[in-house]
Amino acid sequence: MSSEVIPIPPAAAGRVNARALISTPYSGEVGCDRCGLRLPEVEAVGGCPRCASEGVYVNLRTVFHAYDPVAAFDPTQPGQFGWRAGFPLPREAAVVSLGEGNTATVDLPGEAARLGVAAVAVKDESRNPTWSYKDRLAAVAVSRALTDGADTVVVATTGNHGAAVAAYAAAAGLRCVILTAASASPVMLAQMLAYGAKVIALPTAADRWTVMSVAVREHGWFPVSSFQSPPVGSTPLGIDGYKAIAFELHRDLGCGPDVVVVPTAYGDGLAGIHRGFVELHAAGRIDRVPRMVAAEPLGTLAAFATFAAGFLVRPIGGAIAGHFGDRVGRRKMLMITVLVMGGSSTIIGLLPTYNQIGYWAAVLLVIMRMAQGLAIGGEWSGAILLAIEQAKGGKKTGLLGSFPQAGNAVGLLLATGSFTLVSSLSTQEQLLGWAWRLPFLASVVLLVVGLVLRSSLTETPQFEKLVESGAGPERLPLLTVLRSQPRNFLLSMGSRLGVDISFYVFTVYSISYGATALGLPSSTVQIGLFIGAGLGIFTAPLFGWLADRFGVRRTYVLGLAFIGLFAFPFFAMLGVRNTVVTWIALVLAYAVGIMAGWAPFAAFLSRLFPARVRYSGTAFSFQLAGTPRWRIRPHDRCRAIRGIRHPVRRRELPRARLCDQHHLLAVGPVRPGRRRRTDRGKGLIPRRGIILIETPDREEQCHEHQGREVPGVVDGPGLRGAPGVRRRPRAGHQRHPPAHRT
């Protein structure tokens, strides 16, 4: 594998002549579904220019005249090219096929019975030549590159996309250049090289896009993937290959499904399959376009699950810390919580990687996240009680309780600042490789400072008074709270939700909403949050003082009212797409709205429980109220294409299937009279389903086939003798020659 940029050849030949397309449904144009712009296909590279000028980056799609995919099917064509009328290819153009497509669809009656639907079937996309449904795109894209007269195809990828393109380029006799990252899987790199591709490892994604942009725009290489930031997707001239999946499903089922779930975070496959169903519907072959759902890949879910592990154990930490805090004292528990929190954070920065110890790296990370959750479960309550119980005669509880609340702003300030600093001083590869460890390792400084400060504190006067009274501590303080204070316990849980939910809407969701829906740079929102957090350090004591002056409850309720009323102008201000207006909105939301409710909340909560059980009551209720917000339900982490009818209750979908990035799920056609109402009559749920299985673990399969002869397996021309270049025969499918060009 080379790390140098190879010489760029002269520009390739021009695009297909429009006259060659007269006899096909393809119009020779591309269009934007968002703004309706139509352009000649030569402008297909780079996405929609009109949307990009508005800060929204959208890929284009090919435009076809009305046609009937079923009637246009040509059984004499190889692989999936029987559906070539739906591909952007001239009628007489040569195609490159390795026998992709026509994968089997098999009924699963047992699975249907378990799900309570009429039928379930499996479509095995791992039976494609390179074990991936990416072969669908690669076959059409490389065929189009051959038609255009290009001598080189180029793709920026680190996975099976590159392997598929390399295999088809080799069969077509074209040179394939894959721009990848040094962190790419060695198994995938070996497969790319085995197919004869030139693999170039570059330090960052930006470097890959720069090289690819020069090669495409100035030297005529044919691009298969995106090469700009933010990426808009693969070439529209190849995405149409995914339409064959929709056509095959209609053929195998005799009708169209109601819902198709694609296990991918990328939109190419989702968009292509959806487009196929749109064309079937336009031709009158199906009565509705199915709803398309993108299920989160397992890696993304695993990251969220690791993040959630710390939140799920917080109530346990609150119960443990509250129990001992009410029995042995607030100060001792605070010393333990800061030691566990700081120690586990520092250890995360020292954890070995997956490449070093395998799955144990993830196990250790989850354990450290759980240790953090246990520590923070008792940290917040202990801190506010240590401050509030210092007040003499119950005065100034609002002000004293606001100082620990200002720690929220300090934490947000440090987190945002450290991430911004580390990401700005390191490249993307460095950040993912080792620079992410630096903020965690810096936790040791905060650990030492925390231990020194807390060691100088004394126990609270109220707890010492309880000890001196001679009445022993409660044997089970949490049980006493639940028995004697159920109303206040529920009130403490409910009172947290308003501030808590709005905090994550204003600080977390606003970043995603601004970047995806409004096209705002994430740095704009982060800087606004940074400013708001800095001002929040000062506004928290201000609202604490106001709580002492005008009443804790009154100040807290007014803060919640401001949050509720400001939610509407907040999003309107973000919609202006102006940097200064965005900053003002974020400052008002955090420094005023959040802190107006958050600062007096500590004093409000501590007044609900007597001193004997106050630690247990505040800690457990506070953490228990925050846990439901962080439930991780993989079958709910889906994204549906807008405007498609027939909603489906998510709990009816097979949950385990959606957790695996190698499975496709589709809830299929409803038989007449087999619909039933969902709860409260909301929507309809189909009684028939299909599960489409794509690819098993790629690395395992590569190792399984490495250098091993499989009965019935055929090598493709130009690929003979290459290790790992083997294909399994597909059940129920008549094989075409392994590499077919007509």
N, C-alpha and C positions, 0 to 999 in steps of 0.2 A: 504494500500500500504506500502510495506516494503522498507526501505532504506539500508538493509543489504544484502550482497551476500549470497544466499542460498547455502546449501551444494551441491557439484557437484557429480553426481552419477558416478558409474564405466563406463568405456568406452563401447559404444554401439557395436552391432555386426558389422561385416565387410560389405563391399560394395557388390553389386549384382555380382553374378558369371557371367563371360563373356559368358558362355555357355547358360545361360538363355536368352541372348540377340540375339542369332543366328537367331531366327525366326522373329526378328523385324528389321526395317530399322536403328535403332540406333546402331552405331558402338562401343559404349562403350568408345569413346575417346572425348576429347575436343580439340579445336584448337583456334588459334589466327588469326583474320582477318588481323592484321597489319603485322606481321612477318612470318606467315604461320606455326608457331610451332604447332606440334601435341603431345598431352600428354594423358596418361590414365586418366580416369575420376577421379581417386583418387586425382589427382593434380588440380582439378577444383577450389579449394578454394584459394582465394588470387590473382587471375589474372595471366597474363602471366609473368613468371619469366624472360624471355629474354628481354622483353620490359622494365620491371622494372629495370633491370641492366643498361639500357640506360637512365633512368630517365623519362620514359614514362609509365604511368600506364593504362593498358588496360584489360578489362574483357575477359574471354574466352567464347566460345560458344560450344554447343554440335555438334558433327559431325554425320551426317546421310548419309547412302547410298541412292542412287537414288530410289525414290518411288513416287507413285501418291497419294497425300492426299485424293483426291476425291474418287478414286477407293478403297482406304483402309478404307473409312468411315464405322463405325459399328453402325447402328441405335439402337442396343440393349443395348449399354452402356449408363450410366446415365450422365446427364449434358453435359459438353463439352467433355467428354471422348469418344464420338463417333469418335473423331479425335485422339485417343490415339496412333495411329501409328506414329504420329509426336511428341510424348512425350518420354522422356528417361525412359521408363518403360518396364519391361518384359511383354510379351504377356499375361501371366496368372496371373500377379501380381494384388493384391487387390488395388482398388482405393477408394478415399474418395471424395464424391460429396455431395454438398448441393443443387444441381439443378442449378448450375451456368451456364452461357453461353446461347446460343440460344436466345439472346435478340432481340427484334423486330426491323426491319428496315422499316420505314414508309416514304412514299413519301410526299414531301411538294411542291406542285405546285406553291403556292403563293410565297414562298421563291425563287423558281427557276425563276419565272417571274421577281422578284425584282433584281436578280443577272444577268439576261440575259443569263441563261444557260438552257439546255434542261430539266434537272430534278435535284431535290434536295431531299434527304431523310434523316431521322433521325434514329439513332440507339441508343437506350436508355440503357446505361450500368449501370444506377442506379438500374436496375431491378435485379441485382445480389444479392445474399443472404445478404451480408453486405453492400449493396448499393455502391459498388465500383468495378471497373474493376480489382482491386488487387486480387479479388477472383480467377481470372484466374491463377495467379502465385501461390497463396496459395494452391489451390486444387492440382496442380501437385507437388509442393514442399513437401507438407505433405504426399501425396501418396508415393513419393519417400522415404521420411524418414521412413514411415511404412515398405516399402519394404527392406530398408537397416537394419532394426531391431533396429533403434534408439528409445529410450524411451522419448527423450526430444528434442523439436525444440526450437531454440533461434533466436531472431530477435532484432536488434537495430533500434528503430524508435520512433517517437512521434505522429504518425498519423494513418491513416486507414490501412496502411500496417500491423501494429500490430494487429488491430482488426480482419482483415481477417485471418491472420495466427492463431490467438487464436480460432476463430470459427471452423476452419477446424481441428485443433489439438484436440479440445474438441470432435468433431465428431469421430475422429480416436482413441480416448482414449489415446492420448499422452499428456505428460506434455508440457506446453508452457511457456517459460520465455521471457519476454519482457524487454529489457534494454532501459530505456527512460530517459528523462531529467525532472528536477523539473519544468521547464517552459512549459511542455506539457499541451495541452488543458484538462481541467477537464472533459469535456464531452467525449473526446476520451479515457481518462484514465478509466472513468466509464464503457465505452463499453468494453474495454479490460478486466477489472475485471469481468464484467457480463458474459463474455465468459469463465471464469474460469482460466484465465492466471495469472501467478505470475509476477507482475509488480515491477521492481526495478528501482528506481530513483537514478541516479548517477550525480555527480556535472558537469562533462564535457563529451564531446564526446570521448575524449581520454580514460577516465575511462571506458566507455561502451565498447570500442574496446578491452581494455586490458582484462577485465573480459570475454568477448566473445571469445577472442583468446585462453585463457587458457581452457575454456570450450570445444571449438571445437578441438583444436590440442592435448590436453592431456586427455580429458575425453569423447570424442566421441559424444558430442551434435551435432545435425544436424543444420547447419547455413542456414538461409533463406536470410539474408541480408549481406552486406559487414561489415567487422570489422577491417579495416585498414585505414591508412591515407597516401595519399588521397584515398577515396573510389573508387572502381571500379565497383560497382553494386551488385545486388543480385546473388544468386547462379545460375549458368547456368542450373542446373537441374530443376529449377522452371520457368525460364524466357520463356521456350518453351510453357508454358501455354498461353502466349499472342498470339501465332500463331493461336489459334482457332478464334480470331477476324478476321484475314485475310481470313481464310477458310470460315467463316460464311458470310463475305461480298461477296466473290465470289459466294457462293451458293445463296444468296438472290438477287444479282444483275444479275447473269448469266454471269458475266465477271468481270475483275479487274478494279479498279479505276486508274486514272492517278496520283493523288496526295492524300496523306493521311497526315493530320495535327493532331498532338497529343499535347494536352495542358499540357505539363509537362516539367520541367527543368531536369528531370532524364531520363536516356536512356534505362531503362529496358523495359518499354512498347513499346517504339519506336523501339528498336532492335528486340523484339519478334514479333511484327506485321510485320516488314520488312522481317524478316526471313521466316514468313509464305508465303508472296508473292514470295520470292525467290524460295521456294520449289514448289509453284504452277507454276511458270514460267519454272522451270527445268522440270516439268512434262508435259509441253505443254498446260496447262490449261489457261494461260493468255499469251498475246503476248509481254508484257513488265512488268518490275517491277516498281511499282509506286514510285514516288518521295516522300520521307518522310520528313516532316517538324515538328519541335518542336516549338510550340508557347509558349512564355513566360507566366508564371502564372500571375494572377492578382496581387498577392502580390509583385512580382518583378517589374511589370509595375507601380504599385502604388508608390513604392520607387523611381523609376526613374521619375515619374510624379512629386512627391514632390520635387525632386532635380531640375527638369526642371522649376518648378513654379518661382523660383528666377530668372532664365535666361529670361523667357518670359516677365517679367515686367521691365527688365533693360532698354529697349528703352524708356518706359514711365518715368522711373526715370531720364534718361538722358534728356528727353524733359523738365521735370519739373525743375530739377536742373539747366539746361542751361538757361531756361527762367528767373528764378530769379537771377541766377549768373550774367547774362548780365545786369540785371536791378538794383539789390541792392548790388552786389559785390561778389567776389570769396570767401573771408574769411568767411562771414556769412553762405554761403551755405555749406562750409566745416565743420563748427561747427555742423550744423544740420545733415549732412550725417554721421559723426562719432558717433553722439549721437544715431541715429536710428540704425545704423549697430551694434554698441556695445550693445545697449539695447536689440535688438531682438535676438542677439546671446546668450546673458546671459539668456533671458527668455526661449529659447529652452532647456537649461539645467535644467529648473524648471518645464517643462510641465508635467502634469499627463499622465499616460499610458492609453492604450486602456482598460485595465481591470478596471480602475478607473472611466473613464467617457465615455467609448465607442468611437463612431466615432468622437466625438468632439475633441479627442486627435489629430486625423489626420487633422481635420479642423484647429485647432490652429497651428499645425506644418506648414501647407501650408501658413497660414496667416503670420507667422514669416518669412518663406522663401521668401514670396513676399515682406515683409518689408525690408529684406536684399537686395533683388534685386533692389528695388526702391532706397535704399541708395547708393549701389555701382554703380548704373546707373549714378550718378553725382559725385561720389567720385574720380574716376581716373582722369577725365578731370579737375576737380577743383584742384587736387593736382599738376598736371603737369603745369597748368597755373599759379598757385601761385608760382611755382619755376621758370618757364621760363620768366614770365613777370617781374621778379626782375632784369633780365639782363639789363645792361646799354648799350644802343646803339645796342641792338640785338646781343651782343657778348656772347660767352660761353653758348649759348642756348643748345647745345648738351650735355655739361657737367652737367648743372643745370637740364636739363630734364631727365638725366640718373639716378639721385638720386631717384625720385619716381619710376622709372622703376626697380631699385634694390629692391624695396619693393616686387616685384613679387618673387624674390629669398628668401627674408626674410619670406614671407608668406608660400612658399613651405617648407622652412626649419622648421618653427614652426609647420606646419601641420603634416609633416612627423615625426618630432621629438616627438610631443605630442602623436600621434597615436602609435608610436613605444614604447614610455615610458609607456603609459596606458596599451597597450596590453601585454607588457612584465611583468608588475607588477600585473596583474589580470588574473584570469582564464577566459575561454570562457564564462561561465555562468555569472560571475561577470561583464565582459565587456558588455554583452547583457542586464544585469539587471540594473546596475547603473553606472559602470565605464565610459561608453560612455559620461556621462553628464559632467565629469570633465573638458575636454577641453573647452566646452561651458561656464561653470561657470567661468573658468579662463579668459574669454573675458572681464570680468568686470575690470580686471587689465589693459588691453590694452585700454579700454574705458577711464579710468581715466587718463592714460598717454597721450592719444591722445587729450583729452580736455585740459589738462594743456599745452601741447606744442602748440596747435593751438590758444589758448587764448592769447599767447604771440606774435603771428604774427601780422603784419600790412597788410593793403590792398596793392595790387600790385601797383607800380608807374603808369603803363599804364592805369589801371582802374581809378585811382585818377585823372590822366590827362584828361580822358574823362569827368569825373564829373566836373572838373574845367573849361573845355572848354565852358560850358553852354548849349551845345547841349544835349537835353534829351535822355534817353535810347530808344532804339527801342521798339515800342509797342508790337510787336510779333517778337522777334529776330529769332526764328526758321523758320517762314514763310519767313522772309527776306533772310535767307540763301538759302532756297529752290528756291526762285525766282531769286536771283542775283548770286548765286554760285552753280548752279546745277552740273557743271563739277567737281569742287573741292569736292563737297559733295560725288559724286560717286567715285572719286579718293581716298578719305579718306576711304571709305568703302572697296574698293578693295585692298588697300594697307595693310589692316589688315589681310587678309585671309592667306597669306603665313606664317607669323610668328605664327598666332593663331592656324592653323591646325597642323603645325609641332610641336608646343608646346604640344598639347594633344597626338600626335602620340608618341613623345619621352618620355613623362612623365606619360601618362595614359595607352595607348595601349601597351607600352613596358612591363608593369607589367603583363597584361593578356597574351600577346604573349609569354613572357618568361616562364610563369607558365604552360600554356596549350599546346603550340606547342613545346617548347624546354625542358620542365620539370625542369626549373630553379626554385629554391626556391624564393618566392616573396620577402623575406628579402634581397636577393642578389641585386635585382633591386632597392629596396627601399634604401638600403645603397648607391648604386651608385648615385641615385637621390639626396640623402642627401649630398653627397660630391660635386656633381655638383652645388647644390643650394648654398652651402657654398662658393664655388669659384665664383659663379655668383654674389655675393654681391660685389666682387672686380673687376670682369671683366666688369660689367655694366658701372661704371665710366670710365674705360679704353677706352671702345668703344665710350662713350660720348665725351671724350677728343679727340679721333681720328676723330670723326665727326666734331668737331670744327676746327681741323687742316687740314683735307683733304676734307671736305664737307659733309654735312648731307646726301644729296641724294646719293652720291657716296658710303658712308659707309653703308647706309641702303641697297642699291642694292647688294653690295658685300656680306653682311650678308645673304641675301636671296639666292644668288648664292651658298654660302657655304652650306646652309641648303639643297638645292636641290641636290647638288653633293654628300653630305655626307650621304644621305638617303640610298644609296646602300651599302657602306661599313659598315654603322651602323648595319643593320640587318645581314650582313655577320659576323661581330664581335660578335654579340649576338649568332649566330649559332655555334661559337666555343665552347660554353658552359663552358667557363673558367671564374672564378670569377673576376680576375684582368682585363682580356680583356673586360668583360662586364662593369666594372666600368669605364675603359678608354673610351669606346664608349659612355656611358651616360654623362661623364664629358665633352667630346668634343661636344656632341649634345647640352647640355644645356648651360654650361659655355661659350662656344665659339659660336656655331651656333645660338642658340636662342638669346643670349645676343647681338651678333653682329647685328642682325636685330631689336631687341626689344629696346635696349638702345637709338639709334638715332631716333626711331619712334616717340617719344613725340615731339621732335623739328620739325621733318618732318611734322607731322600733324598740329601743331599749326601755321605753316607758310601758311597754305592753306586758313585761314579765317582772316578777319580783327578783330581788338580788340573789336569792338562794338557788334559783334555776335559770337565771338570766342568760348565762353563757349557752346552755343547752337550747333554750328556746330561740334565741336569736340566730345561733349558728345553724341549727338543723332546719328551721323554717326558711331562712334566707337561701341556703344552698338547695333545698328541696324545690323551692319555687323556681330556681334557675335551671334545673336539670331538664325539664320537658322541652325547652327551647333547643336543646342540642341532641335530640333523638336522631339517630342515624337510621333511616329506613331506605335501604337501597332501592326498593321498588318504587319509592316516591321520588327519587332523584332523576327525574326524566324531563325532557324538553320536547314539547309537542309543536308541530308546525301549526301556525295560526290558521283559522278559517276553515278547519276541516270538521265535519260533523261527527255524530255518534260517539259521545264520550264513553269511556269505559272506566268502571271502578277499579282503581289501581290494586286494591287488595285481591281482586280476582285474577291478577296476573301471577304466574309462578315466580315467587320472590327469589328463589335460589338461582333461577336462570338469568335474571337480570343482573346478578352480581358478577357474572362472568363476561369479560370483554369478547370472548370468542363465540358467543351465542347471539343469534337473531331470534326475536320473538314476534309473532304476528297473531293477533286474534282475528280469526277469519270470518267467512261469510255467514250470515244469519239465515237459517232455514225458515221458510214461511211458518208463522205462528209460534216460533220458538223464542221470542223476546220476552223478557220479564222486567218489571220495574225494579229500580234500585230503591234504597232507603228513602222514605219521604217522597217517593215519586220523582226523584231527580234523575233524569237521563234514562238511557236504555243500555242494557248490557247484552252483548251477543252470547250465543250458546255454542259457538263453534270456534275453535282456535287452531293456530299453527305455530310450532316452534321451529325456527330456522337456525340450525347450528352451523356456525362458520368454521373456525379453525381451532383445533386443539393447540396445546402449547407448542409454539413454533420451535423453540430451542430443543425440546424433547424430541420432536419429530425429526428435526435435522439430524440429531445424534442417532435416532433410531434408524434412519435411512442411510447414514454415512457409510459408503463403501459396501453396502449389503445388497445382494441380488434379491429381487422380489419377483415371484412368478407373475408373468403377464405384464411386466413393466417394460416400457419402451423408452429408449433415449431419443432425444430430438437431434436433428442434424446440427452440427456445429457445437453440440454440447456433450458428445460422447466422451466417456472417460472422465468427465468432471465429477469430483466427489460430491455426493449429496444431491446430484441432479437426477432424481428418480421420481416417478409418478406412479401412484396406485391406480389400478383399473377402477372405474366407477360402476357400481352395481346398476343394472337396468339401463345401461346407456351404451349404444353402439359407438365404439371409439373411432374417431377420425384419425388420419395419420398424425403423428405427434407434431409435426411442423408443416403446415399446409399453406401454400400461397397460390392463389388462383389469379 
